[in-house]
Amino acid sequence: MNNLSNSVRLTGRLGAAPEMRQIDEEKKVAKISLATNYYRKNGQGETVQETHWHHLVLWNKQADVAERYLDKGSQIAVEGRLANRFYTDQDGVKRYVTEIIVSELMLLGKAQ
């Protein structure tokens, strides 16, 4: 990876099928919600699972792969970079989102 100051590696499962969008004849984008789990011990010594959700963005050939092979529950590993953006929702509220722009995608397992 070229820019080590802004790099992310995650392994997890898709929360839903990829959301696909065709931008123009040459550009396609897939948006994916990825769940990762973190395990820790609580004050009573019991193992507690925390699930974290990540917004992934895949472009062009990777979007094609996502559309063809991924579904809810698929397990993947990704590398990418963090990107922040603002948008205004339909109610006029300004929203802030952190996304991972995927540079590498590895398919690990089918949906369960």
Buried (B, 14 or more C-beta within 10 A) or exposed (E): EEEEEEBBEBEBBBBEBBEBEEEEEEEBBBBBBBBEEEEEEEEEEEEEEEEEEBEBBBBEEBBBBBBEEBEEBBBBBBBBBEEEEEEEEEEEEEEEEEBBBBBEBEEEEEEE
